[in-house]
Amino acid sequence: MKVLLTIIAASAVLLANSAYAADAKPLAQKSGCLACHAIDGQKILGPNYKDVAAKYKGDKGAEAKMIAKVKAGGSGTWGPMPMPANSPQVKDDDIKSIVQWILAM
């Protein structure tokens, strides 16, 4: 019974991550994120999202750091090109969903 509950819980987590992947790409497009960032491949203006996910893999505080960076903007982490602030035009819940989607890559 414990094994079955563990499998169900693991499946729920995987489905939740799939939901982020399904919902956040259109959200990132609508919010203008994909004008400067690619999902993978060639860097546009900012780093591609797979490189961002790789950089923060295993960092327990990555989500909070990235949310703050997306909201306030900044430069220097990935080079001299500044990222503009995305708050208040992008809702906090949307920023969180996009960041979780990126980190799940």
N, C-alpha and C positions, 0 to 999 in steps of 0.2 A: 504494500500500500504506500509506504514512504517513497519507494522508487517511482511509482506512478505519479504521486504528487510532485516530486522533483521534476519529472519529465514535463508535466503540465505547466509548472512554474517556468521552466526554461523555455518552453514553447511560447508562453505569454510574453516573455522578454524579447524573444526573436520577432514576434509579431509586432510588438510595440516599436522596435527599431525599424521594421519594414514600413510601418505607418509613417514614421518620421521621414524615411526616404521617399515615400510616395507623396507626402503632403508638402514637404519643405522645398523641393525644387521649384514648383510653381511660385511658392512664396518668395524664394530667393530671386526669381525672375521678376516678379511683380515689384519687389523692393529695390530693384536695380543692382543687386549684388553681382549678377552674372555679366554685367557690363564691364567689370574690372577683374573678375575672378573666373577662371575656368574650373570645372570639376576635376579634370585631370589633364595631363598634357602640357602644352605650352603656356607659360606665364603670360598673362595679358598685361595688366598694370600691377595687380597684386598677385600674391602666390595662388597656385591652384589649391583646391580644397583637399585633395589627397595628400599634398605635401604638408598642409596645416595639420591634418589629422595625424600624420606620421610624427610631426614635431611634438605634438602634445600627448601622444600615446602613453598611457600609464601615469600621466600627471593628474592627480586627484583634484587639483584646483583649476584645471584647464577651462572647464565650462564657465566658471565665474570670471576668470581672467578674460576670456574671449568675449563674453557678454559685455563686460565693462569696456573693452577695446572697441567693439562694434558700436556701442552707444556713443562713446565720447570721441571716437576717431583717434588718430595718432600716426606716428611714423617711427622708423628706426628699427623695428623688429624684423622686417623683411626687406629693408633697403630704404632709400631716401624718399620714395614716393609716398606722400601722406594719404591716409584713408580719411575721408570726411566723416564727421559725426553722423550717425543714422538715427539719432533721437532728437526730436519727438516724432519725425515723420514715419518711422517704423515702430509699431507697437512693441512693448517689452515682451509680450508673449510670443510674438512673431520672431523677434531676435533670438529668444531662447530656443524656439523650435529649429531655426536655421542653424544655430550653433550646435545643438544636439545632433542634427542631421550631418553636419560636417564632421564632428568628432566620431560618428558611427562609421565613417568610411574606412 
